[in-house]
Every structure is written in C-alpha cells, then in structure tokens.
C-alpha cells in the first residue's frame, strides 16, 4: 500500500495513526535528521476508508502481543 501511495512504510504508519481518534498523537522517534521531514509529511497523506479498512484487516487489534523486550 505504501508503494501504491508513493510513501514510505513509516509515513504510512504515521498517517494511519493520524487517521485514528483525535486523542491519539503519534510521537515518532528517529536517529537521522532527514527522517524528521519525512515523518512530518505524513500529515499530508490522505487515507480513504478503503485504505483504513484494509490496514485494519491486515493488522487487527491484538495481532502484536506479548512481552516487551527492554533494551
């Protein structure tokens, strides 16, 4: 889907978060300054209801679960 929308997977992930409840605010972390601009452009990505439904189908709530590895 990211390739179809001509965005990175990180941008798509951030855009998906931004399309959720207004109370959800993504806080992306990065190790490279160039990624800051890339992350910021996620606000300009419009996801349709079909995009959102497909993402939710592919990655249902509870898919990723288990212990968190603390480093």
PDB file of N, CA, C and O in Angstrom:
ATOM      1  N   UNK A   1       0.832  -1.185   0.000  1.00  0.00           N
ATOM      2  CA  UNK A   1       0.000   0.000   0.000  1.00  0.00           C
ATOM      3  C   UNK A   1       0.878   1.251   0.000  1.00  0.00           C
ATOM      4  O   UNK A   1       0.575   2.223  -0.692  1.00  0.00           O
ATOM      5  N   UNK A   2       1.953   1.229   0.765  1.00  0.00           N
ATOM      6  CA  UNK A   2       2.854   2.381   0.800  1.00  0.00           C
ATOM      7  C   UNK A   2       3.416   2.652  -0.592  1.00  0.00           C
ATOM      8  O   UNK A   2       3.505   3.802  -1.023  1.00  0.00           O
ATOM      9  N   UNK A   3       3.787   1.599  -1.277  1.00  0.00           N
ATOM     10  CA  UNK A   3       4.332   1.756  -2.624  1.00  0.00           C
ATOM     11  C   UNK A   3       3.283   2.360  -3.558  1.00  0.00           C
ATOM     12  O   UNK A   3       3.594   3.244  -4.357  1.00  0.00           O
ATOM     13  N   UNK A   4       2.045   1.883  -3.458  1.00  0.00           N
ATOM     14  CA  UNK A   4       0.956   2.397  -4.286  1.00  0.00           C
ATOM     15  C   UNK A   4       0.718   3.885  -4.018  1.00  0.00           C
ATOM     16  O   UNK A   4       0.439   4.651  -4.940  1.00  0.00           O
ATOM     17  N   UNK A   5       0.830   4.283  -2.759  1.00  0.00           N
ATOM     18  CA  UNK A   5       0.609   5.680  -2.379  1.00  0.00           C
ATOM     19  C   UNK A   5       1.872   6.536  -2.559  1.00  0.00           C
ATOM     20  O   UNK A   5       1.845   7.749  -2.354  1.00  0.00           O
ATOM     21  N   UNK A   6       2.968   5.891  -2.941  1.00  0.00           N
ATOM     22  CA  UNK A   6       4.256   6.573  -3.145  1.00  0.00           C
ATOM     23  C   UNK A   6       4.755   7.241  -1.861  1.00  0.00           C
ATOM     24  O   UNK A   6       5.204   8.387  -1.868  1.00  0.00           O
ATOM     25  N   UNK A   7       4.663   6.487  -0.759  1.00  0.00           N
ATOM     26  CA  UNK A   7       5.154   6.952   0.540  1.00  0.00           C
ATOM     27  C   UNK A   7       5.957   5.824   1.168  1.00  0.00           C
ATOM     28  O   UNK A   7       5.903   4.684   0.709  1.00  0.00           O
ATOM     29  N   UNK A   8       6.696   6.144   2.212  1.00  0.00           N
ATOM     30  CA  UNK A   8       7.437   5.099   2.918  1.00  0.00           C
ATOM     31  C   UNK A   8       6.502   4.364   3.875  1.00  0.00           C
ATOM     32  O   UNK A   8       5.414   4.849   4.184  1.00  0.00           O
ATOM     33  N   UNK A   9       6.922   3.215   4.332  1.00  0.00           N
ATOM     34  CA  UNK A   9       6.105   2.479   5.297  1.00  0.00           C
ATOM     35  C   UNK A   9       5.982   3.259   6.607  1.00  0.00           C
ATOM     36  O   UNK A   9       4.951   3.200   7.276  1.00  0.00           O
ATOM     37  N   UNK A  10       7.034   3.987   6.968  1.00  0.00           N
ATOM     38  CA  UNK A  10       6.968   4.815   8.178  1.00  0.00           C
ATOM     39  C   UNK A  10       5.919   5.913   8.013  1.00  0.00           C
ATOM     40  O   UNK A  10       5.142   6.175   8.931  1.00  0.00           O
ATOM     41  N   UNK A  11       5.895   6.553   6.845  1.00  0.00           N
ATOM     42  CA  UNK A  11       4.900   7.592   6.587  1.00  0.00           C
ATOM     43  C   UNK A  11       3.489   7.012   6.616  1.00  0.00           C
ATOM     44  O   UNK A  11       2.576   7.622   7.171  1.00  0.00           O
ATOM     45  N   UNK A  12       3.314   5.849   6.026  1.00  0.00           N
ATOM     46  CA  UNK A  12       2.006   5.206   6.026  1.00  0.00           C
ATOM     47  C   UNK A  12       1.571   4.881   7.445  1.00  0.00           C
ATOM     48  O   UNK A  12       0.412   5.088   7.803  1.00  0.00           O
ATOM     49  N   UNK A  13       2.483   4.380   8.244  1.00  0.00           N
ATOM     50  CA  UNK A  13       2.165   4.059   9.639  1.00  0.00           C
ATOM     51  C   UNK A  13       1.746   5.302  10.419  1.00  0.00           C
ATOM     52  O   UNK A  13       0.768   5.279  11.166  1.00  0.00           O
ATOM     53  N   UNK A  14       2.492   6.377  10.237  1.00  0.00           N
ATOM     54  CA  UNK A  14       2.146   7.626  10.920  1.00  0.00           C
ATOM     55  C   UNK A  14       0.817   8.183  10.416  1.00  0.00           C
ATOM     56  O   UNK A  14       0.010   8.680  11.201  1.00  0.00           O
ATOM     57  N   UNK A  15       0.593   8.099   9.106  1.00  0.00           N
ATOM     58  CA  UNK A  15      -0.673   8.574   8.546  1.00  0.00           C
ATOM     59  C   UNK A  15      -1.835   7.779   9.113  1.00  0.00           C
ATOM     60  O   UNK A  15      -2.881   8.346   9.429  1.00  0.00           O
ATOM     61  N   UNK A  16      -1.659   6.461   9.246  1.00  0.00           N
ATOM     62  CA  UNK A  16      -2.723   5.622   9.820  1.00  0.00           C
ATOM     63  C   UNK A  16      -3.029   6.079  11.245  1.00  0.00           C
ATOM     64  O   UNK A  16      -4.193   6.218  11.622  1.00  0.00           O
ATOM     65  N   UNK A  17      -1.979   6.312  12.035  1.00  0.00           N
ATOM     66  CA  UNK A  17      -2.196   6.783  13.409  1.00  0.00           C
ATOM     67  C   UNK A  17      -2.933   8.119  13.424  1.00  0.00           C
ATOM     68  O   UNK A  17      -3.817   8.337  14.252  1.00  0.00           O
ATOM     69  N   UNK A  18      -2.566   9.008  12.510  1.00  0.00           N
ATOM     70  CA  UNK A  18      -3.208  10.319  12.444  1.00  0.00           C
ATOM     71  C   UNK A  18      -4.669  10.235  12.021  1.00  0.00           C
ATOM     72  O   UNK A  18      -5.440  11.160  12.278  1.00  0.00           O
ATOM     73  N   UNK A  19      -5.056   9.141  11.378  1.00  0.00           N
ATOM     74  CA  UNK A  19      -6.448   8.946  10.957  1.00  0.00           C
ATOM     75  C   UNK A  19      -7.292   8.269  12.040  1.00  0.00           C
ATOM     76  O   UNK A  19      -8.474   8.000  11.830  1.00  0.00           O
ATOM     77  N   UNK A  20      -6.689   7.999  13.181  1.00  0.00           N
ATOM     78  CA  UNK A  20      -7.427   7.390  14.278  1.00  0.00           C
ATOM     79  C   UNK A  20      -8.070   8.504  15.117  1.00  0.00           C
ATOM     80  O   UNK A  20      -8.188   9.641  14.658  1.00  0.00           O
ATOM     81  N   UNK A  21      -8.462   8.190  16.278  1.00  0.00           N
ATOM     82  CA  UNK A  21      -9.081   9.151  17.193  1.00  0.00           C
ATOM     83  C   UNK A  21      -8.213  10.394  17.351  1.00  0.00           C
ATOM     84  O   UNK A  21      -6.987  10.297  17.395  1.00  0.00           O
ATOM     85  N   UNK A  22      -8.839  11.546  17.435  1.00  0.00           N
ATOM     86  CA  UNK A  22      -8.110  12.822  17.588  1.00  0.00           C
ATOM     87  C   UNK A  22      -7.254  12.859  18.855  1.00  0.00           C
ATOM     88  O   UNK A  22      -6.335  13.671  18.964  1.00  0.00           O
ATOM     89  N   UNK A  23      -7.558  11.978  19.810  1.00  0.00           N
ATOM     90  CA  UNK A  23      -6.793  11.949  21.053  1.00  0.00           C
ATOM     91  C   UNK A  23      -5.506  11.140  20.925  1.00  0.00           C
ATOM     92  O   UNK A  23      -4.698  11.110  21.853  1.00  0.00           O
ATOM     93  N   UNK A  24      -5.314  10.492  19.792  1.00  0.00           N
ATOM     94  CA  UNK A  24      -4.094   9.720  19.562  1.00  0.00           C
ATOM     95  C   UNK A  24      -3.098  10.626  18.849  1.00  0.00           C
ATOM     96  O   UNK A  24      -3.370  11.142  17.766  1.00  0.00           O
ATOM     97  N   UNK A  25      -1.948  10.807  19.472  1.00  0.00           N
ATOM     98  CA  UNK A  25      -0.914  11.664  18.910  1.00  0.00           C
ATOM     99  C   UNK A  25       0.363  10.836  18.768  1.00  0.00           C
ATOM    100  O   UNK A  25       0.979  10.475  19.770  1.00  0.00           O
ATOM    101  N   UNK A  26       0.765  10.531  17.529  1.00  0.00           N
ATOM    102  CA  UNK A  26       1.992   9.755  17.359  1.00  0.00           C
ATOM    103  C   UNK A  26       3.222  10.589  17.723  1.00  0.00           C
ATOM    104  O   UNK A  26       3.291  11.786  17.442  1.00  0.00           O
ATOM    105  N   UNK A  27       4.172   9.932  18.344  1.00  0.00           N
ATOM    106  CA  UNK A  27       5.433  10.577  18.693  1.00  0.00           C
ATOM    107  C   UNK A  27       6.543   9.731  18.066  1.00  0.00           C
ATOM    108  O   UNK A  27       7.083   8.827  18.704  1.00  0.00           O
ATOM    109  N   UNK A  28       6.876  10.037  16.805  1.00  0.00           N
ATOM    110  CA  UNK A  28       7.883   9.217  16.123  1.00  0.00           C
ATOM    111  C   UNK A  28       9.287   9.501  16.644  1.00  0.00           C
ATOM    112  O   UNK A  28       9.627  10.635  16.980  1.00  0.00           O
ATOM    113  N   UNK A  29      10.067   8.477  16.703  1.00  0.00           N
ATOM    114  CA  UNK A  29      11.465   8.629  17.075  1.00  0.00           C
ATOM    115  C   UNK A  29      12.315   8.438  15.826  1.00  0.00           C
ATOM    116  O   UNK A  29      11.915   7.718  14.911  1.00  0.00           O
ATOM    117  N   UNK A  30      13.439   9.052  15.778  1.00  0.00           N
ATOM    118  CA  UNK A  30      14.317   8.898  14.632  1.00  0.00           C
ATOM    119  C   UNK A  30      15.758   9.092  15.057  1.00  0.00           C
ATOM    120  O   UNK A  30      16.056   9.765  16.044  1.00  0.00           O
ATOM    121  N   UNK A  31      16.632   8.490  14.295  1.00  0.00           N
ATOM    122  CA  UNK A  31      18.063   8.643  14.552  1.00  0.00           C
ATOM    123  C   UNK A  31      18.728   9.507  13.488  1.00  0.00           C
ATOM    124  O   UNK A  31      19.915   9.818  13.585  1.00  0.00           O
ATOM    125  N   UNK A  32      17.955   9.895  12.469  1.00  0.00           N
ATOM    126  CA  UNK A  32      18.518  10.675  11.375  1.00  0.00           C
ATOM    127  C   UNK A  32      17.675  11.930  11.159  1.00  0.00           C
ATOM    128  O   UNK A  32      16.445  11.872  11.137  1.00  0.00           O
ATOM    129  N   UNK A  33      18.347  13.048  11.002  1.00  0.00           N
ATOM    130  CA  UNK A  33      17.656  14.317  10.811  1.00  0.00           C
ATOM    131  C   UNK A  33      16.791  14.284   9.553  1.00  0.00           C
ATOM    132  O   UNK A  33      15.712  14.877   9.542  1.00  0.00           O
ATOM    133  N   UNK A  34      17.230  13.616   8.511  1.00  0.00           N
ATOM    134  CA  UNK A  34      16.464  13.558   7.266  1.00  0.00           C
ATOM    135  C   UNK A  34      15.094  12.924   7.476  1.00  0.00           C
ATOM    136  O   UNK A  34      14.156  13.226   6.738  1.00  0.00           O
ATOM    137  N   UNK A  35      14.967  12.065   8.453  1.00  0.00           N
ATOM    138  CA  UNK A  35      13.692  11.388   8.710  1.00  0.00           C
ATOM    139  C   UNK A  35      12.658  12.314   9.346  1.00  0.00           C
ATOM    140  O   UNK A  35      11.459  12.042   9.281  1.00  0.00           O
ATOM    141  N   UNK A  36      13.113  13.398   9.958  1.00  0.00           N
ATOM    142  CA  UNK A  36      12.176  14.331  10.585  1.00  0.00           C
ATOM    143  C   UNK A  36      11.238  14.914   9.533  1.00  0.00           C
ATOM    144  O   UNK A  36      10.024  14.939   9.735  1.00  0.00           O
ATOM    145  N   UNK A  37      11.788  15.381   8.414  1.00  0.00           N
ATOM    146  CA  UNK A  37      10.953  15.922   7.333  1.00  0.00           C
ATOM    147  C   UNK A  37      10.059  14.842   6.744  1.00  0.00           C
ATOM    148  O   UNK A  37       8.889  15.089   6.453  1.00  0.00           O
ATOM    149  N   UNK A  38      10.611  13.643   6.568  1.00  0.00           N
ATOM    150  CA  UNK A  38       9.829  12.523   6.036  1.00  0.00           C
ATOM    151  C   UNK A  38       8.648  12.223   6.952  1.00  0.00           C
ATOM    152  O   UNK A  38       7.524  12.047   6.481  1.00  0.00           O
ATOM    153  N   UNK A  39       8.898  12.164   8.252  1.00  0.00           N
ATOM    154  CA  UNK A  39       7.827  11.898   9.211  1.00  0.00           C
ATOM    155  C   UNK A  39       6.778  13.000   9.183  1.00  0.00           C
ATOM    156  O   UNK A  39       5.580  12.724   9.257  1.00  0.00           O
ATOM    157  N   UNK A  40       7.220  14.240   9.078  1.00  0.00           N
ATOM    158  CA  UNK A  40       6.297  15.378   9.109  1.00  0.00           C
ATOM    159  C   UNK A  40       5.329  15.362   7.929  1.00  0.00           C
ATOM    160  O   UNK A  40       4.195  15.823   8.057  1.00  0.00           O
ATOM    161  N   UNK A  41       5.758  14.841   6.793  1.00  0.00           N
ATOM    162  CA  UNK A  41       4.876  14.833   5.618  1.00  0.00           C
ATOM    163  C   UNK A  41       3.729  13.834   5.752  1.00  0.00           C
ATOM    164  O   UNK A  41       2.824  13.817   4.918  1.00  0.00           O
ATOM    165  N   UNK A  42       3.756  13.012   6.780  1.00  0.00           N
ATOM    166  CA  UNK A  42       2.659  12.061   6.994  1.00  0.00           C
ATOM    167  C   UNK A  42       1.334  12.776   7.220  1.00  0.00           C
ATOM    168  O   UNK A  42       0.273  12.206   6.962  1.00  0.00           O
ATOM    169  N   UNK A  43       1.380  14.015   7.696  1.00  0.00           N
ATOM    170  CA  UNK A  43       0.138  14.765   7.910  1.00  0.00           C
ATOM    171  C   UNK A  43      -0.563  15.090   6.594  1.00  0.00           C
ATOM    172  O   UNK A  43      -1.759  15.381   6.586  1.00  0.00           O
ATOM    173  N   UNK A  44       0.167  15.043   5.488  1.00  0.00           N
ATOM    174  CA  UNK A  44      -0.403  15.358   4.175  1.00  0.00           C
ATOM    175  C   UNK A  44      -0.958  14.139   3.446  1.00  0.00           C
ATOM    176  O   UNK A  44      -1.514  14.267   2.356  1.00  0.00           O
ATOM    177  N   UNK A  45      -0.811  12.961   4.042  1.00  0.00           N
ATOM    178  CA  UNK A  45      -1.271  11.729   3.394  1.00  0.00           C
ATOM    179  C   UNK A  45      -2.735  11.505   3.739  1.00  0.00           C
ATOM    180  O   UNK A  45      -3.109  11.453   4.911  1.00  0.00           O
ATOM    181  N   UNK A  46      -3.552  11.373   2.710  1.00  0.00           N
ATOM    182  CA  UNK A  46      -4.973  11.101   2.902  1.00  0.00           C
ATOM    183  C   UNK A  46      -5.223   9.622   2.672  1.00  0.00           C
ATOM    184  O   UNK A  46      -4.933   9.088   1.602  1.00  0.00           O
ATOM    185  N   UNK A  47      -5.759   8.972   3.683  1.00  0.00           N
ATOM    186  CA  UNK A  47      -6.121   7.562   3.560  1.00  0.00           C
ATOM    187  C   UNK A  47      -7.637   7.473   3.442  1.00  0.00           C
ATOM    188  O   UNK A  47      -8.367   8.071   4.232  1.00  0.00           O
ATOM    189  N   UNK A  48      -8.099   6.725   2.456  1.00  0.00           N
ATOM    190  CA  UNK A  48      -9.536   6.550   2.266  1.00  0.00           C
ATOM    191  C   UNK A  48     -10.072   5.538   3.275  1.00  0.00           C
ATOM    192  O   UNK A  48      -9.306   4.848   3.949  1.00  0.00           O
ATOM    193  N   UNK A  49     -11.377   5.462   3.366  1.00  0.00           N
ATOM    194  CA  UNK A  49     -11.989   4.435   4.222  1.00  0.00           C
ATOM    195  C   UNK A  49     -11.559   3.046   3.780  1.00  0.00           C
ATOM    196  O   UNK A  49     -11.402   2.150   4.609  1.00  0.00           O
ATOM    197  N   UNK A  50     -11.366   2.860   2.472  1.00  0.00           N
ATOM    198  CA  UNK A  50     -10.921   1.563   1.957  1.00  0.00           C
ATOM    199  C   UNK A  50      -9.502   1.259   2.423  1.00  0.00           C
ATOM    200  O   UNK A  50      -9.207   0.130   2.815  1.00  0.00           O
ATOM    201  N   UNK A  51      -8.619   2.263   2.383  1.00  0.00           N
ATOM    202  CA  UNK A  51      -7.250   2.067   2.885  1.00  0.00           C
ATOM    203  C   UNK A  51      -7.275   1.665   4.358  1.00  0.00           C
ATOM    204  O   UNK A  51      -6.628   0.700   4.766  1.00  0.00           O
ATOM    205  N   UNK A  52      -8.031   2.421   5.143  1.00  0.00           N
ATOM    206  CA  UNK A  52      -8.093   2.156   6.583  1.00  0.00           C
ATOM    207  C   UNK A  52      -8.663   0.772   6.872  1.00  0.00           C
ATOM    208  O   UNK A  52      -8.168   0.066   7.750  1.00  0.00           O
ATOM    209  N   UNK A  53      -9.694   0.384   6.142  1.00  0.00           N
ATOM    210  CA  UNK A  53     -10.294  -0.935   6.331  1.00  0.00           C
ATOM    211  C   UNK A  53      -9.298  -2.044   5.987  1.00  0.00           C
ATOM    212  O   UNK A  53      -9.230  -3.057   6.683  1.00  0.00           O
ATOM    213  N   UNK A  54      -8.531  -1.852   4.919  1.00  0.00           N
ATOM    214  CA  UNK A  54      -7.542  -2.861   4.512  1.00  0.00           C
ATOM    215  C   UNK A  54      -6.431  -2.983   5.547  1.00  0.00           C
ATOM    216  O   UNK A  54      -6.013  -4.093   5.877  1.00  0.00           O
ATOM    217  N   UNK A  55      -5.952  -1.866   6.058  1.00  0.00           N
ATOM    218  CA  UNK A  55      -4.917  -1.908   7.099  1.00  0.00           C
ATOM    219  C   UNK A  55      -5.459  -2.614   8.336  1.00  0.00           C
ATOM    220  O   UNK A  55      -4.778  -3.459   8.917  1.00  0.00           O
ATOM    221  N   UNK A  56      -6.672  -2.274   8.738  1.00  0.00           N
ATOM    222  CA  UNK A  56      -7.270  -2.908   9.923  1.00  0.00           C
ATOM    223  C   UNK A  56      -7.523  -4.399   9.710  1.00  0.00           C
ATOM    224  O   UNK A  56      -7.469  -5.184  10.657  1.00  0.00           O
ATOM    225  N   UNK A  57      -7.798  -4.785   8.472  1.00  0.00           N
ATOM    226  CA  UNK A  57      -7.993  -6.206   8.173  1.00  0.00           C
ATOM    227  C   UNK A  57      -6.668  -6.953   8.259  1.00  0.00           C
ATOM    228  O   UNK A  57      -6.594  -8.050   8.814  1.00  0.00           O
ATOM    229  N   UNK A  58      -5.624  -6.347   7.703  1.00  0.00           N
ATOM    230  CA  UNK A  58      -4.313  -6.997   7.686  1.00  0.00           C
ATOM    231  C   UNK A  58      -3.649  -7.024   9.063  1.00  0.00           C
ATOM    232  O   UNK A  58      -2.903  -7.948   9.386  1.00  0.00           O
ATOM    233  N   UNK A  59      -3.925  -6.012   9.858  1.00  0.00           N
ATOM    234  CA  UNK A  59      -3.292  -5.881  11.169  1.00  0.00           C
ATOM    235  C   UNK A  59      -4.345  -5.635  12.236  1.00  0.00           C
ATOM    236  O   UNK A  59      -4.455  -4.521  12.749  1.00  0.00           O
ATOM    237  N   UNK A  60      -5.122  -6.659  12.579  1.00  0.00           N
ATOM    238  CA  UNK A  60      -6.185  -6.474  13.562  1.00  0.00           C
ATOM    239  C   UNK A  60      -5.628  -6.196  14.964  1.00  0.00           C
ATOM    240  O   UNK A  60      -4.505  -6.575  15.297  1.00  0.00           O
ATOM    241  N   UNK A  61      -6.441  -5.531  15.756  1.00  0.00           N
ATOM    242  CA  UNK A  61      -6.065  -5.258  17.145  1.00  0.00           C
ATOM    243  C   UNK A  61      -5.754  -6.589  17.837  1.00  0.00           C
ATOM    244  O   UNK A  61      -6.516  -7.549  17.724  1.00  0.00           O
ATOM    245  N   UNK A  62      -4.647  -6.633  18.539  1.00  0.00           N
ATOM    246  CA  UNK A  62      -4.239  -7.844  19.239  1.00  0.00           C
ATOM    247  C   UNK A  62      -3.254  -8.703  18.457  1.00  0.00           C
ATOM    248  O   UNK A  62      -2.719  -9.675  18.990  1.00  0.00           O
ATOM    249  N   UNK A  63      -3.012  -8.351  17.195  1.00  0.00           N
ATOM    250  CA  UNK A  63      -2.092  -9.139  16.371  1.00  0.00           C
ATOM    251  C   UNK A  63      -0.709  -9.193  17.006  1.00  0.00           C
ATOM    252  O   UNK A  63      -0.102 -10.258  17.121  1.00  0.00           O
ATOM    253  N   UNK A  64      -0.225  -8.032  17.414  1.00  0.00           N
ATOM    254  CA  UNK A  64       1.091  -7.967  18.056  1.00  0.00           C
ATOM    255  C   UNK A  64       0.865  -7.935  19.561  1.00  0.00           C
ATOM    256  O   UNK A  64       0.345  -6.962  20.107  1.00  0.00           O
ATOM    257  N   UNK A  65       1.259  -9.000  20.208  1.00  0.00           N
ATOM    258  CA  UNK A  65       1.093  -9.048  21.657  1.00  0.00           C
ATOM    259  C   UNK A  65       2.240  -9.862  22.244  1.00  0.00           C
ATOM    260  O   UNK A  65       2.958 -10.579  21.547  1.00  0.00           O
ATOM    261  N   UNK A  66       2.373  -9.720  23.516  1.00  0.00           N
ATOM    262  CA  UNK A  66       3.439 -10.467  24.187  1.00  0.00           C
ATOM    263  C   UNK A  66       4.286  -9.548  25.026  1.00  0.00           C
ATOM    264  O   UNK A  66       3.975  -8.370  25.202  1.00  0.00           O
ATOM    265  N   UNK A  67       5.351 -10.098  25.536  1.00  0.00           N
ATOM    266  CA  UNK A  67       6.241  -9.329  26.396  1.00  0.00           C
ATOM    267  C   UNK A  67       7.019  -8.322  25.571  1.00  0.00           C
ATOM    268  O   UNK A  67       7.360  -8.566  24.413  1.00  0.00           O
ATOM    269  N   UNK A  68       7.292  -7.186  26.194  1.00  0.00           N
ATOM    270  CA  UNK A  68       8.126  -6.153  25.585  1.00  0.00           C
ATOM    271  C   UNK A  68       9.551  -6.385  26.018  1.00  0.00           C
ATOM    272  O   UNK A  68       9.824  -6.580  27.202  1.00  0.00           O
ATOM    273  N   UNK A  69      10.452  -6.365  25.072  1.00  0.00           N
ATOM    274  CA  UNK A  69      11.874  -6.528  25.387  1.00  0.00           C
ATOM    275  C   UNK A  69      12.453  -5.165  25.693  1.00  0.00           C
ATOM    276  O   UNK A  69      12.462  -4.285  24.832  1.00  0.00           O
ATOM    277  N   UNK A  70      12.931  -4.982  26.893  1.00  0.00           N
ATOM    278  CA  UNK A  70      13.556  -3.729  27.283  1.00  0.00           C
ATOM    279  C   UNK A  70      15.044  -3.830  27.014  1.00  0.00           C
ATOM    280  O   UNK A  70      15.707  -4.779  27.431  1.00  0.00           O
ATOM    281  N   UNK A  71      15.549  -2.850  26.320  1.00  0.00           N
ATOM    282  CA  UNK A  71      16.972  -2.850  25.970  1.00  0.00           C
ATOM    283  C   UNK A  71      17.701  -1.838  26.796  1.00  0.00           C
ATOM    284  O   UNK A  71      18.914  -1.682  26.653  1.00  0.00           O
TER     285      UNK A  71
END
